[in-house]
Amino acid sequence: MMDPSDMNKMLDQLAPREQIRPVVSRHSKPPVLVLDDRVVDAATRDVYVNGFQEEAQYQNLTPENLQHMFHQGLQLLDSARMINATHLALWKPSSFKLGNPVEFALDDNYDTFWQSDGGQPHQLDIMFSKRMDICVMALFFSMISDESYAPSLVKMYVGHSPSDVTLYKMLEVRNVNGWVALRFPDNRDDDQLLKCQFIRLLFPVNHENGKDTHLRGIRLYVPSNEPHQEIHKWAQTLPETSNRFQDAILR
């Protein structure tokens, strides 16, 4: 039997102790984006399609005002250098209330919405037939319209299939009434695209401890190489589309 001191010498030759360092985990927590359109912040000014809202504006937000903001946001999104790829995907919710299917979150109607049914967390899977280059995911939130049905936390998972998704980002929805445009500069510095085939949105918590979740609007956009002639100030903040999309935008 080898002497312990000889064993330590041999191990030290194979793996010198001065070269051994503690293992540092490279798995960082996914970023959390706090959404509150009452807080004017230069870092998030491009997130809110309808702009920031002053407290006085909240006091006067009627269903008619919110409906106008819904359609105004859609017009601004469609005026940008993007192609709406929403209807190219297969949308599969974990549940839905009878009369409130997920298709109601994809139409252009403020008064219709997807409503989940059953226990939390609620889930919405978005599947494409091939890998897509997503430049913007737009979501419509309204604390005033939906109250306890409004999600307060949204977890976004991305991948190529349900079997390989990873948690990419979390949204803490504190107070929003309008469209939120999520972009992905933290994913790819060169083109700011989210290249994936599968997206999962998880809704674990609602405001006021509500159980079911409402989602009135969601859109997915890919870049276009043909910008519109008249572009709103908000749309001008989008990155320019590079020439590599000229041959095949939806490749």
N, C-alpha and C positions, 0 to 999 in steps of 0.2 A: 504494500500500500504506500502511495507516494506521501511524503511528508507535506503537511499543510504549507510550510514556508516555500518548499520547492514548487508546489502547485501554484501559489500566488506569484512566484517569479515567472513561471511559464505563462500564466494568464496575462501578466503585465507585459510580457514580450509580444504576445498576440494582440493585446489591446491595451496600450499604455494608458494608465489612469489619467495622466495629464491631458490626454486627448479626448477623454470622455466628458461630454457636457450633457446637462439635462435636456430632454426632448421638449421642444417648444411647439405647442399645437399651432398649426397654421389655419385651423378652422375658426374663422371669426364669425361673430353673430351677424345675421343679416341686418342690413340697415333698416331703420324705422323712419318713415316719412310722416311727420305730424302735419295734418291738414286742418287749417283754421283760417278761413278767408277773411276773418276780422283783423288778423294780425298782419300788418304791412311789413313784408320782409323781402329784401332785394333778392335773396337766394331762392325764394319760392314764387316770385311774381309771375313767372311763366307757367306755373302749374295751374293757376285758376283762369280758365278760359273766359269766364264772365267778369274777371277782375276781383279786386278786394271789395268787401262790403263794410260800410260804416255802420256803427250801432244804430244810428237813426234810420238807416235803410231797412234794418231788420224789423223795426217797429211797424213798417208800412208794407211788408212783403205779403201780398195777397195771393190767392191761387192764380189770379190773372197775371200778376207780376212774375211768379215762378214759371208759369207756362211760357211767358215771353222769354225768360232767361233760358229755358230749355231749348226753344227753337233758335234763339240768338246764338247759343253755343254751337248748335249743329251747323248753322250757317258759317260760323267762324272756322270750325273744324274742316268743313268741306271747301273752304276758300284757300286752305293751305296747300303746300306742295306735297300732297299725300293722296293715296288711293284707298277708299274704304273697302277693306277686305273682310268685314264683319260676316257677310253671308257666305263666305267661302268655307267657314268653319262649321263643324258639327257641335252643337251646344247641348250638353247633358247635365241637368241639375240633379242633385241628390234627391230632391222632392219638389212638388209644387202643389199649391192650393188649387182645387178645382175652379176653373175660370180664370186663373192667373198663371198661364204657362210661361216658360222662359222666352218664347217668341215675343211676348209683350215688352221685354226689355230691349228688344232689337228693332222695334218699330220706331216711327217718328212721332209718337203720341205721348205727351206728358201724362195724360190721365191713366195710361195703362202701365202695368208693372208685373214683374215676376214676384210671386210670393212663395216662399218656402213653406213646408208643412212638416211637422214632427219635431224631434229633439235636435238640439244643437250639438256639434257645429253643422252648419249648412254648407253645401259644396256646389260649385259650378265648374264643370270640366269643359274645356274648349279644345277641340281636336281638328287639326288640318290634315289633308291627305299628303302633304309634303312639307318640308321645312320652309318656314316663312321668315321674312326679314321685317319684323315689327318695329316701327319707329315711334308709334304713339298708341297707348291704350287710354281711352277716355271713359270716365265713369261719371254719372250724374248722381249727386247726393243732395238730399234736402232734409235737414233736421226739422223744418217747419211742417213739411207735407207728411213725412213718415213717422216722426216722433219716435215711439218705442220700436218701430219696425226698421229704423235706420241703423245700419251697422256702425259700431264704434271701433271695430278692429277688423282688418282684412289682411289675410296672409296670401301671398302670391307665390305659387310654385311653378317652375318651368322645367321643361325637359323635352325629350323626343317621344315619350310614351308614359303612361301612368306608372310604369315600373321603375323609371329612372329620374323622376322629378326631384328637384331640390328646392328648398325654401330660399327664394331669391330676395324678397322684400316684404316688409310689413307696413301697412297703412294704419295710422292711428287717427281716426276721423273724429276730431273734436267738435268742429262746427263748420259746416259747409252747406251752402245753398247755391248750387250751380254745377257746371261741368269741371272736372279735374282731368288734366291731360298728363299722364305719366310718360316720361321719356327715360332713356336708358344710358345716360353718359357714363354711369358707373360700371356698365357692363363691357363696353368696347369704346375705347377712347377715339379710335380712328373714324368710325362711322356712327357711333351711338345707336346701334341697332341691337334688338333682342332677337337672336336667331334661334328659333325653336319650332317644334311641331305640336307641342302640347302645353297648355296652360291650365292650372287649377287655381281657382279662387276659393278660399275658405273663409267662412263668416262665423267665427266662434262666439262673438259677443255683440249685443245690441245696446243702444242707449236705453236708459231707464230699465235695464234688465229685461227687455223684450225678448220674446222667444222666436217668432218668425221674422224673416228678413224681407224687405222690399228692395228691389233693384229696378229703377225706372229707365235707366239708359246705360248702355255700354257699347263702345265702338272700338274696332281694331283697325289701324292704318299701316300701310306700307308706303315706302317712298315713291314718288313720281318724278319723272324727268321733264315734265311739262308744267311748270308753275303757271298759275293764273296771272292775268295781266294786272288785276287789282288785288292786292294782298293786304289784309288788315294788319295793323301793327302787331297784334298778338302772333299772327302766322309768320311774320318776318323773323321771329326768334327761332324758328326751326332751322336746323342745319341744312345747308345746300345739298342737293342730291348730286352724287358723283356720277361720272360717265359710265360706270360699270353697270348701272341699271338701265341703260338705254336699249340694250338688246332684249333683256327679259326681266321685267319688273317683278313678276311673281315666280321667280325660279326657286 
